[in-house]
């Protein structure tokens, strides 16, 4: 069974010169499907174009909290039009980020609500970003529960994960579970039920050990799955099978 990277940014400029080679390496590493995540209107458009070009790629469309200030009626209309494309499988990445606050908190909240409403209207899964904003993120999510989607690159507590799972969300784990100082996060991995766990690279960011500091790419998902199998005390093949089945279910993939 092939691997699914549930969160990559091949629409990032980091891949402008070698996206086909990156995808070829992913295929060689057993990655059968890629979900290319939009983070503003331009990247969402690009994600949709790329998904139409490359077999096995799907897209989401959304505005990241860093870019929440760019949300407007025109931007929302554009996201909705893009979301109607057959390659689009979700809305996001969206949410709240109080670590950087590249957009004011009020703008982040408004963009978050508008995209949650759009996902509800279209019946699409959501991809949620939350950093240093747990309680405010959960408060918004509760307004729309029950939910279908992923808490992306989860780094919170088991208590937070359990609340998200109870609302219907899956928990996405990325390169940080491989880091040497990640014992707390690894413990959370042991507690998340298999049926609610998916894997992702968030490339070009968060390269796993032993590749930290380099540009990340979907082929590196194998290192995350190896660590996941170790933490959960299963075989690599079992880790692939379960996370792939979960990804197919949450994003309604064939």
C-alpha positions as CSV (number, residue, x, y, z in Angstrom):
1,X,0.0,0.0,0.0
2,X,1.4,3.4,-1.0
3,X,2.1,6.3,1.4
4,X,0.1,9.5,1.4
5,X,1.6,12.9,2.4
6,X,-1.4,14.7,3.8
7,X,0.3,18.1,3.9
8,X,3.0,19.3,1.5
9,X,3.7,22.7,-0.1
10,X,5.0,21.8,-3.5
11,X,3.4,25.1,-4.5
12,X,6.1,26.9,-2.6
13,X,8.7,28.7,-4.6
14,X,11.4,26.4,-3.1
15,X,10.3,23.9,-5.8
16,X,10.0,26.1,-8.8
17,X,13.1,24.6,-10.5
18,X,12.8,21.0,-9.6
19,X,9.2,20.0,-8.7
20,X,9.1,17.1,-11.3
21,X,12.3,15.6,-9.8
22,X,10.9,16.0,-6.2
23,X,7.7,14.2,-7.2
24,X,9.8,11.4,-8.9
25,X,11.8,10.9,-5.7
26,X,8.5,10.7,-3.8
27,X,7.2,8.0,-6.1
28,X,10.5,6.1,-5.7
29,X,10.1,6.3,-1.9
30,X,6.6,4.8,-2.1
31,X,4.6,8.0,-1.8
32,X,1.5,7.4,-4.0
33,X,-0.5,10.5,-3.2
34,X,0.3,14.1,-2.3
35,X,-2.0,16.7,-0.9
36,X,-0.7,20.1,-1.9
37,X,-1.8,22.7,0.6
38,X,-2.8,26.3,-0.3
39,X,-1.7,29.1,2.1
40,X,-3.0,32.2,0.2
41,X,-4.9,32.8,-2.9
42,X,-1.9,32.6,-5.3
43,X,-0.6,29.4,-3.7
44,X,-4.1,27.9,-3.8
45,X,-4.3,28.6,-7.5
46,X,-0.9,27.1,-8.0
47,X,-1.8,24.0,-5.9
48,X,-4.9,23.4,-8.1
49,X,-2.8,23.8,-11.3
50,X,-0.2,21.4,-10.1
51,X,-2.8,18.8,-8.9
52,X,-4.2,18.9,-12.4
53,X,-0.8,18.3,-13.9
54,X,0.5,15.5,-11.7
55,X,-1.2,12.1,-11.2
56,X,-1.8,11.3,-7.6
57,X,-1.7,14.9,-6.4
58,X,-4.7,16.7,-4.8
59,X,-5.0,20.2,-3.5
60,X,-6.5,22.2,-0.7
61,X,-7.3,25.9,-1.0
62,X,-7.1,28.4,1.9
63,X,-5.5,31.3,3.6
64,X,-2.9,30.7,6.4
65,X,-3.2,32.8,9.5
66,X,0.1,34.5,8.5
67,X,-1.7,35.9,5.4
68,X,-5.1,36.5,7.1
69,X,-4.9,40.2,6.4
70,X,-5.2,39.4,2.7
71,X,-8.7,37.9,3.2
72,X,-11.4,39.9,1.4
73,X,-14.7,39.3,-0.3
74,X,-12.8,38.9,-3.6
75,X,-10.4,36.4,-2.0
76,X,-13.2,34.4,-0.5
77,X,-15.0,34.3,-3.8
78,X,-11.8,33.1,-5.5
79,X,-11.3,30.4,-2.9
80,X,-14.9,29.2,-3.4
81,X,-14.5,29.0,-7.1
82,X,-11.2,27.1,-6.8
83,X,-12.7,24.7,-4.2
84,X,-15.3,23.6,-6.8
85,X,-12.4,22.0,-8.9
86,X,-12.5,18.2,-8.8
87,X,-8.9,18.0,-7.6
88,X,-9.7,20.0,-4.4
89,X,-10.2,17.8,-1.3
90,X,-10.2,20.3,1.5
91,X,-10.2,23.9,2.8
92,X,-7.0,25.2,4.5
93,X,-4.5,25.6,5.7
94,X,-6.3,28.0,8.1
95,X,-6.4,28.8,11.8
96,X,-4.6,30.9,14.3
97,X,-0.9,31.7,14.9
98,X,0.0,33.8,17.9
99,X,3.7,32.9,17.8
100,X,4.5,35.2,14.9
101,X,1.3,37.2,14.6
102,X,2.1,38.2,11.0
103,X,-1.5,39.2,10.8
104,X,-3.5,40.8,13.7
105,X,-5.4,38.4,15.8
106,X,-8.7,39.9,14.8
107,X,-7.9,39.4,11.1
108,X,-6.9,35.8,11.8
109,X,-10.1,35.1,13.6
110,X,-12.2,36.6,10.8
111,X,-10.3,34.6,8.1
112,X,-10.6,31.4,10.1
113,X,-14.4,31.8,10.6
114,X,-15.0,32.6,6.9
115,X,-13.1,29.5,5.8
116,X,-14.8,27.3,8.3
117,X,-18.1,28.6,6.9
118,X,-16.9,27.8,3.4
119,X,-15.9,24.3,4.3
120,X,-19.3,23.7,5.9
121,X,-21.1,25.1,2.9
122,X,-19.2,22.9,0.5
123,X,-19.0,19.8,2.7
124,X,-15.2,19.7,2.5
125,X,-12.6,18.6,5.2
126,X,-10.6,21.3,7.0
127,X,-6.8,21.6,7.5
128,X,-6.1,23.5,10.7
129,X,-3.0,25.4,11.8
130,X,-2.7,26.3,15.4
131,X,0.4,27.7,17.1
132,X,0.4,29.2,20.6
133,X,-3.3,29.7,20.2
134,X,-4.8,26.4,21.5
135,X,-7.8,27.7,23.4
136,X,-8.9,30.2,20.8
137,X,-8.5,27.6,18.1
138,X,-10.6,25.1,20.0
139,X,-13.2,27.7,20.7
140,X,-13.7,28.3,16.9
141,X,-13.7,24.6,16.1
142,X,-16.4,23.9,18.7
143,X,-18.7,26.3,16.8
144,X,-18.6,24.0,13.7
145,X,-18.3,20.6,15.3
146,X,-18.7,17.8,14.4
147,X,-15.8,18.1,12.0
148,X,-13.9,16.3,9.3
149,X,-10.2,17.2,8.7
150,X,-6.8,17.3,10.2
151,X,-5.0,19.2,13.0
152,X,-1.9,19.8,11.0
153,X,1.6,19.3,12.4
154,X,0.3,18.6,15.9
155,X,2.5,19.7,18.8
156,X,0.1,20.0,21.7
157,X,-0.9,18.0,24.7
158,X,-2.8,14.7,24.7
159,X,-5.7,16.6,26.3
160,X,-5.9,18.9,23.4
161,X,-5.6,16.0,20.9
162,X,-8.4,14.2,22.6
163,X,-10.7,17.3,22.3
164,X,-9.9,17.5,18.6
165,X,-10.5,13.8,18.1
166,X,-13.9,14.0,20.0
167,X,-14.9,16.8,17.5
168,X,-14.1,14.4,14.6
169,X,-10.6,15.5,13.6
170,X,-7.6,13.5,12.7
171,X,-4.2,14.3,14.2
172,X,-1.3,15.0,11.8
173,X,2.3,14.3,12.8
174,X,5.3,15.5,10.9
175,X,9.1,15.7,11.2
176,X,9.2,16.9,14.9
177,X,8.3,13.4,16.2
178,X,11.7,12.3,15.0
179,X,13.6,15.1,16.9
180,X,15.9,14.1,19.8
181,X,14.1,16.4,22.2
182,X,10.6,15.2,21.3
183,X,9.9,12.8,24.1
184,X,6.7,14.7,25.2
185,X,5.3,14.7,21.6
186,X,6.3,11.1,21.2
187,X,4.2,10.2,24.3
188,X,1.2,12.0,22.7
189,X,1.8,9.8,19.6
190,X,1.4,6.7,21.8
191,X,-1.9,8.0,23.0
192,X,-3.6,9.0,19.7
193,X,-5.6,6.0,18.5
194,X,-4.4,4.5,15.2
195,X,-7.6,5.3,13.4
196,X,-7.2,9.1,14.0
197,X,-3.5,9.4,13.0
198,X,-2.1,10.7,9.7
199,X,1.4,11.7,8.6
200,X,2.7,14.7,6.7
201,X,5.9,16.4,5.8
202,X,4.9,20.1,5.7
203,X,7.7,20.4,3.2
204,X,9.7,22.5,2.5
205,X,9.7,22.9,6.3
206,X,10.4,20.6,9.3
207,X,12.8,18.1,7.7
208,X,12.9,15.0,9.9
209,X,16.1,13.5,11.5
210,X,18.6,12.8,10.0
211,X,17.9,15.6,7.5
212,X,17.3,18.6,9.8
213,X,18.4,21.9,8.3
214,X,17.9,20.8,4.7
215,X,14.9,21.5,2.4
216,X,12.2,18.9,3.2
217,X,10.3,17.0,0.5
218,X,7.7,14.2,0.4
219,X,10.2,11.4,-0.1
220,X,11.3,12.1,3.5
221,X,8.0,10.8,4.8
222,X,9.6,7.4,5.2
223,X,11.7,8.7,8.1
224,X,8.5,9.9,9.9
225,X,6.8,6.6,9.3
226,X,9.9,4.7,10.6
227,X,9.8,6.7,13.8
228,X,6.0,6.3,14.1
229,X,6.3,2.5,13.7
230,X,9.0,2.5,16.4
231,X,6.9,4.6,18.8
232,X,3.7,2.6,18.2
233,X,5.7,-0.7,18.3
234,X,4.4,-1.9,14.9
235,X,6.1,-2.8,11.6
236,X,6.8,-0.1,9.0
237,X,4.3,-1.7,6.7
238,X,1.6,-1.6,9.4
239,X,2.3,2.1,10.0
240,X,2.0,2.8,6.2
241,X,-1.3,0.8,5.9
242,X,-3.1,2.5,8.8
243,X,-2.0,6.0,8.0
244,X,-2.9,5.6,4.3
245,X,-6.3,4.2,5.1
246,X,-6.9,7.1,7.5
247,X,-5.8,9.7,4.9
248,X,-8.1,8.2,2.3
249,X,-11.0,8.4,4.7
250,X,-10.5,11.9,5.9
251,X,-9.9,13.4,2.5
252,X,-12.4,11.1,0.6
253,X,-9.6,9.8,-1.6
254,X,-10.0,6.8,-3.9
